[in-house]
């Protein structure tokens, strides 16, 4: 069963493990092309035990949805599905030109999420 925003907020260990700067592109480079590329900072994937948690925004549905992804070198798993409040979602969609796809968090969406997750 997929976690909800409230579930994430209650899990302090998970909240602290979230890489707020990780993008989908960074994760692919680190976990699927590891060994070939330099890593941002000194973070290098050495084994299956190396894991990252990060958010992406999927706009393929009628309304944009935020997913919390758990990624290691074997898989990327959507562990939470979060609906944005309509004003936040509309602002995001306007910013990306109402296009469909998978996107990194914008500063506005990141601030909204951090406010909720860090306040609990």
The first five atom37 places (N, CA, C, CB, O) and aatype in JSON, in Angstrom:
{
  "aatype": [20, 20, 20, 20, 20, 20, 20, 20, 20, 20, 20, 20, 20, 20, 20, 20, 20, 20, 20, 20, 20, 20, 20, 20, 20, 20, 20, 20, 20, 20, 20, 20, 20, 20, 20, 20, 20, 20, 20, 20, 20, 20, 20, 20, 20, 20, 20, 20, 20, 20, 20, 20, 20, 20, 20, 20, 20, 20, 20, 20, 20, 20, 20, 20, 20, 20, 20, 20, 20, 20, 20, 20, 20, 20, 20, 20, 20, 20, 20, 20, 20, 20, 20, 20, 20, 20, 20, 20, 20, 20, 20, 20, 20, 20, 20, 20, 20, 20, 20, 20, 20, 20, 20, 20, 20, 20, 20, 20, 20, 20, 20, 20, 20, 20, 20, 20, 20, 20, 20, 20],
  "atom_mask": [
    [1, 1, 1, 1, 1],
    [1, 1, 1, 1, 1],
    [1, 1, 1, 1, 1],
    [1, 1, 1, 1, 1],
    [1, 1, 1, 1, 1],
    [1, 1, 1, 1, 1],
    [1, 1, 1, 1, 1],
    [1, 1, 1, 1, 1],
    [1, 1, 1, 1, 1],
    [1, 1, 1, 1, 1],
    [1, 1, 1, 1, 1],
    [1, 1, 1, 1, 1],
    [1, 1, 1, 1, 1],
    [1, 1, 1, 1, 1],
    [1, 1, 1, 1, 1],
    [1, 1, 1, 1, 1],
    [1, 1, 1, 1, 1],
    [1, 1, 1, 1, 1],
    [1, 1, 1, 1, 1],
    [1, 1, 1, 1, 1],
    [1, 1, 1, 1, 1],
    [1, 1, 1, 1, 1],
    [1, 1, 1, 1, 1],
    [1, 1, 1, 1, 1],
    [1, 1, 1, 1, 1],
    [1, 1, 1, 1, 1],
    [1, 1, 1, 1, 1],
    [1, 1, 1, 1, 1],
    [1, 1, 1, 1, 1],
    [1, 1, 1, 1, 1],
    [1, 1, 1, 1, 1],
    [1, 1, 1, 1, 1],
    [1, 1, 1, 1, 1],
    [1, 1, 1, 1, 1],
    [1, 1, 1, 1, 1],
    [1, 1, 1, 1, 1],
    [1, 1, 1, 1, 1],
    [1, 1, 1, 1, 1],
    [1, 1, 1, 1, 1],
    [1, 1, 1, 1, 1],
    [1, 1, 1, 1, 1],
    [1, 1, 1, 1, 1],
    [1, 1, 1, 1, 1],
    [1, 1, 1, 1, 1],
    [1, 1, 1, 1, 1],
    [1, 1, 1, 1, 1],
    [1, 1, 1, 1, 1],
    [1, 1, 1, 1, 1],
    [1, 1, 1, 1, 1],
    [1, 1, 1, 1, 1],
    [1, 1, 1, 1, 1],
    [1, 1, 1, 1, 1],
    [1, 1, 1, 1, 1],
    [1, 1, 1, 1, 1],
    [1, 1, 1, 1, 1],
    [1, 1, 1, 1, 1],
    [1, 1, 1, 1, 1],
    [1, 1, 1, 1, 1],
    [1, 1, 1, 1, 1],
    [1, 1, 1, 1, 1],
    [1, 1, 1, 1, 1],
    [1, 1, 1, 1, 1],
    [1, 1, 1, 1, 1],
    [1, 1, 1, 1, 1],
    [1, 1, 1, 1, 1],
    [1, 1, 1, 1, 1],
    [1, 1, 1, 1, 1],
    [1, 1, 1, 1, 1],
    [1, 1, 1, 1, 1],
    [1, 1, 1, 1, 1],
    [1, 1, 1, 1, 1],
    [1, 1, 1, 1, 1],
    [1, 1, 1, 1, 1],
    [1, 1, 1, 1, 1],
    [1, 1, 1, 1, 1],
    [1, 1, 1, 1, 1],
    [1, 1, 1, 1, 1],
    [1, 1, 1, 1, 1],
    [1, 1, 1, 1, 1],
    [1, 1, 1, 1, 1],
    [1, 1, 1, 1, 1],
    [1, 1, 1, 1, 1],
    [1, 1, 1, 1, 1],
    [1, 1, 1, 1, 1],
    [1, 1, 1, 1, 1],
    [1, 1, 1, 1, 1],
    [1, 1, 1, 1, 1],
    [1, 1, 1, 1, 1],
    [1, 1, 1, 1, 1],
    [1, 1, 1, 1, 1],
    [1, 1, 1, 1, 1],
    [1, 1, 1, 1, 1],
    [1, 1, 1, 1, 1],
    [1, 1, 1, 1, 1],
    [1, 1, 1, 1, 1],
    [1, 1, 1, 1, 1],
    [1, 1, 1, 1, 1],
    [1, 1, 1, 1, 1],
    [1, 1, 1, 1, 1],
    [1, 1, 1, 1, 1],
    [1, 1, 1, 1, 1],
    [1, 1, 1, 1, 1],
    [1, 1, 1, 1, 1],
    [1, 1, 1, 1, 1],
    [1, 1, 1, 1, 1],
    [1, 1, 1, 1, 1],
    [1, 1, 1, 1, 1],
    [1, 1, 1, 1, 1],
    [1, 1, 1, 1, 1],
    [1, 1, 1, 1, 1],
    [1, 1, 1, 1, 1],
    [1, 1, 1, 1, 1],
    [1, 1, 1, 1, 1],
    [1, 1, 1, 1, 1],
    [1, 1, 1, 1, 1],
    [1, 1, 1, 1, 1],
    [1, 1, 1, 1, 1],
    [1, 1, 1, 1, 1],
    [1, 1, 1, 1, 1],
    [1, 1, 1, 1, 1]
  ],
  "atom_positions": [
    [[0.84, -1.18, 0.0], [0.0, 0.0, 0.0], [0.89, 1.25, 0.0], [-0.96, -0.01, 1.22], [1.9, 1.31, 0.7]],
    [[0.5, 2.22, -0.78], [1.3, 3.45, -0.88], [1.09, 4.36, 0.31], [0.96, 4.19, -2.16], [-0.02, 4.51, 0.82]],
    [[2.17, 4.97, 0.74], [2.11, 5.91, 1.85], [1.42, 7.2, 1.39], [3.53, 6.21, 2.39], [1.36, 7.52, 0.2]],
    [[0.9, 7.92, 2.38], [0.33, 9.24, 2.15], [1.24, 10.26, 2.83], [-1.15, 9.32, 2.7], [2.17, 9.88, 3.55]],
    [[0.98, 11.53, 2.62], [1.8, 12.59, 3.19], [1.87, 12.49, 4.71], [1.24, 13.96, 2.79], [2.93, 12.69, 5.3]],
    [[0.75, 12.17, 5.34], [0.72, 12.04, 6.81], [1.63, 10.91, 7.3], [-0.71, 11.8, 7.3], [2.26, 11.02, 8.35]],
    [[1.68, 9.81, 6.53], [2.53, 8.67, 6.89], [4.01, 9.06, 6.84], [2.26, 7.48, 5.95], [4.79, 8.7, 7.72]],
    [[4.37, 9.8, 5.8], [5.77, 10.24, 5.67], [6.12, 11.15, 6.84], [5.99, 10.98, 4.32], [7.18, 11.0, 7.45]],
    [[5.23, 12.09, 7.15], [5.49, 13.07, 8.21], [5.72, 12.39, 9.57], [4.33, 14.05, 8.32], [6.48, 12.91, 10.39]],
    [[5.08, 11.27, 9.8], [5.24, 10.55, 11.08], [6.54, 9.77, 11.16], [4.07, 9.6, 11.27], [6.95, 9.37, 12.25]],
    [[7.2, 9.55, 10.04], [8.42, 8.75, 9.98], [9.64, 9.68, 9.9], [8.39, 7.77, 8.76], [10.09, 10.03, 8.81]],
    [[10.15, 10.07, 11.05], [11.26, 11.03, 11.12], [12.49, 10.51, 10.39], [11.61, 11.33, 12.58], [13.19, 11.28, 9.74]],
    [[12.76, 9.23, 10.49], [13.91, 8.64, 9.81], [13.79, 8.81, 8.3], [14.06, 7.15, 10.17], [14.75, 9.15, 7.62]],
    [[12.6, 8.56, 7.79], [12.37, 8.71, 6.35], [12.48, 10.18, 5.94], [10.99, 8.15, 5.97], [13.12, 10.49, 4.94]],
    [[11.86, 11.06, 6.69], [11.93, 12.5, 6.37], [13.39, 12.96, 6.32], [11.15, 13.34, 7.41], [13.77, 13.71, 5.43]],
    [[14.18, 12.51, 7.27], [15.6, 12.89, 7.3], [16.41, 12.25, 6.19], [16.2, 12.53, 8.64], [17.49, 12.74, 5.85]],
    [[15.91, 11.16, 5.61], [16.63, 10.48, 4.53], [16.32, 11.06, 3.15], [16.27, 9.0, 4.54], [17.01, 10.74, 2.18]],
    [[15.31, 11.91, 3.05], [14.93, 12.47, 1.75], [16.03, 13.39, 1.24], [13.59, 13.23, 1.86], [16.51, 14.27, 1.94]],
    [[16.41, 13.16, 0.0], [17.39, 14.02, -0.67], [16.59, 15.07, -1.45], [18.35, 13.19, -1.64], [16.09, 14.81, -2.54]],
    [[16.49, 16.26, -0.86], [15.66, 17.33, -1.42], [16.24, 17.9, -2.71], [15.5, 18.44, -0.4], [15.54, 18.59, -3.45]],
    [[17.5, 17.62, -2.99], [18.13, 18.15, -4.21], [18.24, 17.11, -5.32], [19.51, 18.67, -3.88], [18.63, 17.44, -6.44]],
    [[17.89, 15.87, -5.03], [17.97, 14.8, -6.04], [16.89, 15.01, -7.09], [17.83, 13.4, -5.38], [15.72, 15.22, -6.76]],
    [[17.29, 14.95, -8.33], [16.33, 15.0, -9.43], [16.24, 13.6, -10.03], [16.76, 16.05, -10.51], [17.06, 12.72, -9.76]],
    [[15.22, 13.42, -10.84], [15.07, 12.14, -11.53], [16.3, 11.85, -12.39], [13.78, 12.13, -12.41], [16.79, 10.72, -12.45]],
    [[16.8, 12.89, -13.06], [17.98, 12.74, -13.91], [19.22, 12.36, -13.1], [18.23, 14.04, -14.69], [20.0, 11.52, -13.52]],
    [[19.39, 12.99, -11.94], [20.51, 12.65, -11.05], [20.43, 11.19, -10.63], [20.52, 13.57, -9.81], [21.43, 10.48, -10.62]],
    [[19.23, 10.76, -10.27], [19.06, 9.38, -9.8], [19.39, 8.38, -10.9], [17.63, 9.17, -9.32], [20.04, 7.37, -10.64]],
    [[18.95, 8.66, -12.11], [19.28, 7.75, -13.23], [20.78, 7.7, -13.42], [18.57, 8.22, -14.54], [21.37, 6.63, -13.57]],
    [[21.41, 8.87, -13.41], [22.87, 8.91, -13.6], [23.58, 8.14, -12.49], [23.37, 10.36, -13.65], [24.51, 7.38, -12.76]],
    [[23.16, 8.35, -11.26], [23.84, 7.7, -10.13], [23.6, 6.2, -10.06], [23.4, 8.33, -8.84], [24.53, 5.43, -9.83]],
    [[22.35, 5.78, -10.28], [22.0, 4.38, -10.03], [22.0, 3.5, -11.27], [20.68, 4.32, -9.4], [22.22, 2.29, -11.16]],
    [[21.75, 4.06, -12.42], [21.7, 3.22, -13.62], [22.96, 3.32, -14.45], [20.52, 3.6, -14.46], [23.25, 2.43, -15.25]],
    [[23.71, 4.38, -14.26], [24.94, 4.56, -15.02], [26.15, 4.59, -14.1], [24.88, 5.84, -15.85], [27.21, 5.1, -14.46]],
    [[25.99, 4.05, -12.88], [27.06, 4.12, -11.92], [28.28, 3.4, -12.43], [26.62, 3.54, -10.58], [28.19, 2.38, -13.12]],
    [[29.41, 3.93, -12.09], [30.67, 3.39, -12.58], [31.15, 4.15, -13.8], [30.52, 1.92, -12.91], [32.35, 4.15, -14.08]],
    [[30.25, 4.78, -14.53], [30.6, 5.52, -15.73], [30.78, 7.01, -15.48], [29.55, 5.31, -16.78], [31.57, 7.67, -16.16]],
    [[30.06, 7.53, -14.53], [29.97, 8.98, -14.37], [30.47, 9.45, -13.02], [28.55, 9.45, -14.57], [30.45, 8.7, -12.04]],
    [[30.91, 10.69, -12.98], [31.23, 11.3, -11.71], [29.91, 11.61, -11.03], [32.1, 12.59, -11.88], [28.89, 11.81, -11.69]],
    [[29.93, 11.64, -9.73], [28.71, 11.9, -8.97], [28.74, 13.31, -8.41], [28.54, 10.87, -7.83], [29.81, 13.87, -8.15]],
    [[27.57, 13.85, -8.23], [27.42, 15.16, -7.59], [28.05, 15.05, -6.19], [25.9, 15.61, -7.52], [27.76, 14.12, -5.45]],
    [[28.88, 15.99, -5.85], [29.58, 15.91, -4.56], [30.48, 14.7, -4.55], [28.58, 15.84, -3.39], [31.14, 14.4, -5.54]],
    [[30.53, 14.0, -3.43], [31.34, 12.79, -3.32], [30.49, 11.53, -3.23], [32.24, 12.88, -2.11], [30.99, 10.45, -2.91]],
    [[29.2, 11.67, -3.52], [28.3, 10.54, -3.39], [28.48, 9.59, -4.56], [26.84, 11.01, -3.31], [28.25, 9.97, -5.71]],
    [[28.89, 8.37, -4.27], [29.12, 7.36, -5.3], [28.37, 6.1, -4.88], [30.64, 7.07, -5.5], [28.38, 5.72, -3.71]],
    [[27.73, 5.45, -5.82], [27.0, 4.22, -5.56], [28.0, 3.07, -5.57], [25.87, 3.99, -6.61], [28.72, 2.85, -6.55]],
    [[28.03, 2.35, -4.47], [28.98, 1.24, -4.35], [28.31, -0.13, -4.35], [29.8, 1.39, -3.1], [28.93, -1.13, -4.71]],
    [[27.02, -0.16, -3.91], [26.35, -1.46, -3.8], [24.84, -1.28, -3.82], [26.79, -2.19, -2.52], [24.32, -0.17, -3.88]],
    [[24.13, -2.42, -3.78], [22.67, -2.42, -3.74], [22.14, -1.78, -2.46], [22.14, -3.83, -3.87], [20.98, -1.35, -2.42]],
    [[22.97, -1.71, -1.43], [22.53, -1.14, -0.17], [22.46, 0.39, -0.21], [23.45, -1.58, 0.94], [21.84, 1.0, 0.67]],
    [[23.08, 1.01, -1.2], [22.99, 2.47, -1.35], [21.6, 2.81, -1.86], [24.1, 3.02, -2.32], [21.17, 2.31, -2.9]],
    [[20.9, 3.68, -1.12], [19.52, 4.0, -1.42], [19.33, 5.52, -1.35], [18.56, 3.29, -0.44], [19.95, 6.2, -0.54]],
    [[18.46, 6.03, -2.22], [18.07, 7.44, -2.18], [16.56, 7.53, -2.14], [18.63, 8.22, -3.39], [15.85, 6.71, -2.73]],
    [[16.07, 8.54, -1.43], [14.66, 8.88, -1.4], [14.53, 10.29, -1.96], [14.06, 8.77, 0.06], [15.22, 11.2, -1.51]],
    [[13.66, 10.46, -2.94], [13.49, 11.78, -3.55], [12.09, 11.87, -4.15], [14.57, 12.03, -4.65], [11.4, 10.87, -4.33]],
    [[11.69, 13.1, -4.45], [10.36, 13.34, -5.0], [10.43, 13.65, -6.49], [9.69, 14.49, -4.26], [11.39, 14.23, -6.98]],
    [[9.38, 13.25, -7.21], [9.16, 13.66, -8.59], [7.69, 14.07, -8.71], [9.52, 12.52, -9.62], [6.85, 13.66, -7.91]],
    [[7.41, 14.88, -9.72], [6.03, 15.27, -9.99], [5.65, 14.67, -11.34], [5.86, 16.83, -9.98], [6.31, 14.91, -12.35]],
    [[4.57, 13.91, -11.34], [4.07, 13.26, -12.55], [2.83, 14.02, -13.0], [3.75, 11.74, -12.3], [1.88, 14.19, -12.24]],
    [[2.84, 14.49, -14.26], [1.71, 15.26, -14.77], [0.93, 14.51, -15.83], [2.21, 16.58, -15.33], [0.21, 15.13, -16.63]],
    [[1.04, 13.2, -15.87], [0.31, 12.42, -16.86], [-1.14, 12.22, -16.48], [0.98, 11.08, -17.07], [-1.97, 11.94, -17.34]],
    [[-1.47, 12.36, -15.2], [-2.87, 12.24, -14.77], [-3.58, 13.58, -14.96], [-2.95, 11.78, -13.28], [-2.96, 14.56, -15.37]],
    [[-4.87, 13.62, -14.67], [-5.65, 14.85, -14.83], [-5.09, 15.98, -13.96], [-7.12, 14.6, -14.47], [-5.09, 17.14, -14.37]],
    [[-4.62, 15.63, -12.77], [-3.99, 16.6, -11.87], [-2.57, 16.12, -11.56], [-4.82, 16.79, -10.55], [-2.33, 14.91, -11.51]],
    [[-1.64, 17.05, -11.35], [-0.26, 16.62, -11.04], [-0.21, 15.87, -9.7], [0.68, 17.84, -11.01], [-0.91, 16.21, -8.75]],
    [[0.65, 14.86, -9.66], [0.8, 14.04, -8.47], [2.28, 13.99, -8.11], [0.24, 12.6, -8.7], [3.15, 13.86, -8.98]],
    [[2.57, 14.1, -6.82], [3.94, 13.97, -6.33], [4.14, 12.53, -5.87], [4.22, 14.99, -5.15], [3.32, 11.97, -5.15]],
    [[5.25, 11.94, -6.29], [5.61, 10.6, -5.83], [6.91, 10.69, -5.05], [5.74, 9.61, -7.02], [7.85, 11.38, -5.45]],
    [[6.96, 9.98, -3.92], [8.22, 9.77, -3.21], [8.79, 8.47, -3.75], [8.02, 9.73, -1.64], [8.14, 7.42, -3.7]],
    [[9.99, 8.55, -4.26], [10.66, 7.4, -4.89], [11.76, 6.87, -3.97], [11.25, 7.8, -6.26], [12.52, 7.64, -3.39]],
    [[11.82, 5.56, -3.85], [12.95, 4.89, -3.19], [13.73, 4.21, -4.3], [12.48, 3.84, -2.06], [13.2, 3.33, -4.98]],
    [[14.97, 4.62, -4.48], [15.77, 4.07, -5.58], [17.07, 3.49, -5.06], [16.07, 5.16, -6.63], [17.75, 4.06, -4.21]],
    [[17.39, 2.3, -5.6], [18.72, 1.73, -5.44], [19.15, 1.26, -6.82], [18.74, 0.54, -4.38], [18.5, 1.58, -7.81]],
    [[20.23, 0.52, -6.91], [20.75, 0.14, -8.22], [19.88, -0.92, -8.91], [22.15, -0.38, -8.08], [20.08, -1.2, -10.1]],
    [[18.93, -1.5, -8.18], [18.07, -2.53, -8.78], [16.71, -2.02, -9.22], [17.88, -3.65, -7.81], [16.14, -2.52, -10.2]],
    [[16.18, -1.02, -8.51], [14.83, -0.58, -8.84], [14.54, 0.82, -8.32], [13.81, -1.55, -8.28], [15.23, 1.34, -7.44]],
    [[13.51, 1.4, -8.91], [12.94, 2.65, -8.41], [11.5, 2.32, -8.05], [13.04, 3.83, -9.46], [10.73, 1.85, -8.9]],
    [[11.14, 2.56, -6.81], [9.81, 2.17, -6.35], [9.08, 3.41, -5.84], [9.89, 1.09, -5.24], [9.62, 4.16, -5.03]],
    [[7.87, 3.62, -6.3], [7.02, 4.69, -5.8], [6.47, 4.24, -4.46], [5.86, 5.05, -6.82], [5.69, 3.28, -4.39]],
    [[6.86, 4.93, -3.38], [6.4, 4.5, -2.05], [5.34, 5.42, -1.47], [7.57, 4.43, -1.11], [4.69, 5.06, -0.48]],
    [[5.15, 6.59, -2.06], [4.09, 7.49, -1.6], [3.52, 8.25, -2.78], [4.63, 8.48, -0.52], [4.23, 8.58, -3.74]],
    [[2.23, 8.53, -2.7], [1.54, 9.31, -3.72], [0.86, 10.47, -3.01], [0.5, 8.42, -4.53], [0.06, 10.27, -2.09]],
    [[1.18, 11.68, -3.44], [0.7, 12.88, -2.76], [-0.02, 13.79, -3.75], [1.87, 13.63, -2.07], [0.53, 14.15, -4.79]],
    [[-1.23, 14.14, -3.42], [-1.98, 15.12, -4.21], [-1.66, 16.51, -3.69], [-3.52, 14.84, -4.16], [-1.63, 16.74, -2.48]],
    [[-1.42, 17.43, -4.61], [-1.14, 18.82, -4.23], [-2.45, 19.57, -4.08], [-0.23, 19.51, -5.28], [-3.43, 19.27, -4.76]],
    [[-2.47, 20.57, -3.18], [-3.63, 21.46, -3.16], [-3.77, 22.11, -4.54], [-3.5, 22.54, -2.03], [-2.76, 22.38, -5.2]],
    [[-4.98, 22.37, -4.96], [-5.23, 22.9, -6.3], [-4.4, 24.14, -6.62], [-6.69, 23.22, -6.46], [-3.84, 24.21, -7.72]],
    [[-4.29, 25.13, -5.73], [-3.47, 26.3, -6.08], [-2.0, 25.96, -6.33], [-3.56, 27.34, -4.98], [-1.38, 26.53, -7.23]],
    [[-1.44, 25.03, -5.56], [-0.04, 24.61, -5.73], [0.11, 23.86, -7.05], [0.42, 23.72, -4.53], [1.05, 24.1, -7.81]],
    [[-0.83, 22.96, -7.33], [-0.78, 22.19, -8.57], [-0.96, 23.07, -9.8], [-1.84, 21.13, -8.56], [-0.27, 22.9, -10.8]],
    [[-1.91, 24.02, -9.71], [-2.13, 24.92, -10.85], [-0.91, 25.8, -11.11], [-3.35, 25.8, -10.6], [-0.53, 26.02, -12.26]],
    [[-0.29, 26.3, -10.04], [0.91, 27.12, -10.19], [2.03, 26.31, -10.84], [1.38, 27.68, -8.81], [2.75, 26.8, -11.71]],
    [[2.18, 25.05, -10.41], [3.2, 24.18, -11.0], [2.91, 23.96, -12.48], [3.26, 22.84, -10.26], [3.81, 24.1, -13.32]],
    [[1.67, 23.61, -12.82], [1.32, 23.33, -14.21], [1.53, 24.56, -15.09], [-0.14, 22.86, -14.31], [2.0, 24.45, -16.22]],
    [[1.18, 25.72, -14.57], [1.4, 26.94, -15.33], [2.89, 27.15, -15.59], [0.81, 28.16, -14.59], [3.29, 27.54, -16.69]],
    [[3.69, 26.88, -14.57], [5.14, 27.07, -14.7], [5.75, 26.17, -15.77], [5.82, 26.8, -13.35], [6.7, 26.56, -16.45]],
    [[5.21, 24.95, -15.92], [5.77, 24.02, -16.92], [5.01, 24.07, -18.24], [5.74, 22.59, -16.38], [5.23, 23.23, -19.11]],
    [[4.14, 25.04, -18.39], [3.43, 25.2, -19.64], [2.35, 24.16, -19.88], [4.39, 25.18, -20.77], [2.0, 23.88, -21.03]],
    [[1.82, 23.57, -18.8], [0.75, 22.56, -18.87], [1.18, 21.33, -19.67], [-0.5, 23.18, -19.49], [0.33, 20.65, -20.25]],
    [[2.47, 21.05, -19.71], [2.98, 19.88, -20.43], [2.86, 18.62, -19.58], [4.45, 20.1, -20.85], [2.76, 18.7, -18.36]],
    [[2.88, 17.48, -20.23], [2.83, 16.18, -19.56], [4.25, 15.64, -19.43], [1.93, 15.18, -20.35], [5.09, 15.84, -20.3]],
    [[4.5, 14.95, -18.32], [5.81, 14.35, -18.13], [6.1, 14.1, -16.66], [6.87, 15.23, -18.72], [5.2, 14.11, -15.82]],
    [[7.37, 13.87, -16.37], [7.85, 13.67, -15.0], [8.87, 14.76, -14.74], [8.47, 12.22, -14.79], [9.82, 14.94, -15.51]],
    [[8.68, 15.49, -13.65], [9.47, 16.69, -13.36], [10.04, 16.64, -11.95], [8.61, 17.93, -13.54], [9.55, 15.94, -11.07]],
    [[11.09, 17.42, -11.77], [11.66, 17.64, -10.44], [10.79, 18.65, -9.7], [13.14, 18.14, -10.52], [9.98, 19.35, -10.31]],
    [[10.98, 18.71, -8.4], [10.25, 19.69, -7.6], [10.67, 21.1, -7.97], [10.47, 19.44, -6.11], [11.85, 21.36, -8.19]],
    [[9.72, 22.01, -8.03], [10.04, 23.43, -8.12], [10.28, 23.93, -6.71], [8.91, 24.24, -8.85], [9.94, 23.25, -5.74]],
    [[10.85, 25.11, -6.58], [11.08, 25.68, -5.25], [9.78, 25.82, -4.48], [11.76, 27.04, -5.37], [9.74, 25.58, -3.27]],
    [[8.7, 26.2, -5.17], [7.41, 26.4, -4.5], [6.85, 25.08, -3.96], [6.4, 27.04, -5.47], [6.38, 25.02, -2.82]],
    [[6.91, 24.04, -4.76], [6.4, 22.73, -4.32], [7.29, 22.18, -3.21], [6.32, 21.74, -5.51], [6.8, 21.62, -2.24]],
    [[8.6, 22.33, -3.36], [9.53, 21.88, -2.33], [9.25, 22.58, -1.0], [10.99, 22.13, -2.77], [9.24, 21.94, 0.05]],
    [[9.02, 23.87, -1.04], [8.72, 24.64, 0.19], [7.43, 24.14, 0.84], [8.6, 26.14, -0.12], [7.37, 23.98, 2.05]],
    [[6.41, 23.89, 0.02], [5.13, 23.39, 0.53], [5.34, 22.04, 1.23], [4.1, 23.25, -0.61], [4.86, 21.84, 2.34]],
    [[6.05, 21.12, 0.58], [6.31, 19.81, 1.16], [7.15, 19.91, 2.44], [7.02, 18.92, 0.15], [6.83, 19.28, 3.45]],
    [[8.2, 20.68, 2.38], [9.09, 20.82, 3.55], [8.33, 21.39, 4.75], [10.3, 21.73, 3.2], [8.52, 20.95, 5.88]],
    [[7.49, 22.36, 4.49], [6.72, 22.98, 5.57], [5.87, 21.94, 6.3], [5.83, 24.1, 5.02], [5.79, 21.93, 7.52]],
    [[5.24, 21.06, 5.53], [4.41, 20.01, 6.11], [5.25, 18.94, 6.8], [3.53, 19.37, 5.04], [4.95, 18.56, 7.93]],
    [[6.28, 18.47, 6.14], [7.06, 17.35, 6.66], [8.0, 17.74, 7.8], [7.86, 16.74, 5.55], [8.23, 16.94, 8.71]],
    [[8.53, 18.93, 7.76], [9.49, 19.34, 8.8], [8.79, 19.89, 10.04], [10.45, 20.39, 8.25], [9.42, 20.04, 11.09]],
    [[7.48, 20.19, 9.93], [6.78, 20.78, 11.07], [6.23, 19.72, 12.02], [5.64, 21.65, 10.59], [5.79, 20.04, 13.12]],
    [[6.26, 18.46, 11.62], [5.71, 17.39, 12.48], [6.76, 16.76, 13.34], [5.05, 16.32, 11.64], [6.47, 15.85, 14.11]]
  ]
}
